[in-house]
Amino acid sequence: DVADILINTTDNHYGSNPGFIGQLGAGRLNAHTAVVLSQLYLTLPSNPSGFAAFGSSDSQIDLSWEQNDEGDPVMLAWSPNGTFGIPQEGTTYTAGDNIEGGGMVLFVGDTASFEHTDLNAATLYHYKLWSVDDEVKYSMGRTAHAYTQCGVTVLPVFETFNTGDIPYCWAFPNGQGNWKMVSNRGNP
């Protein structure tokens, strides 16, 4: 919870560092905001723990977690861009409901796993998981994300590399692989 509090209360510093977007962490620590948020944690249900997401195929991501110490049920949501709203206290959500501010509910219940299926290959999916107590109060929530596996690619493949990044499925772990990028007369 301490790590979540620190990450979720940082000040965005990318406006001052536009040349380093995505390279300088979550932001600048804000101790005051972190202390204020930690007080809120004391009034809400505790988060589930061990939340993990794993791309098990090119069309499925497996999610797992442990319920909080009170055994509260959970609510799981997904978002294409990692933006999630805050569930409204007293509101009971069901699968398919949208959360105001971002995210769509996938699952509500007592189990400790979920299979998100019918997904696109080589795509990043973002998730958030909340505990829900008997008074329909929601914990602060935990996040996880995962890529679906790459799947089968039909040849030939054309890639412009316009973003400057190597596409997800083109990367090889530990420098392994059978291709490399080179420059030819100044053109990559």
Beta strands, then each sheet from edge to edge (+ up, - down):
strand 1: 49-57
strand 2: 60-66
strand 3: 74-79
strand 4: 104-109
strand 5: 113-116
strand 6: 124-131
strand 7: 142-147
sheet 1: 1+ 2- 5+
sheet 2: 4+ 3- 6+ 7-
end
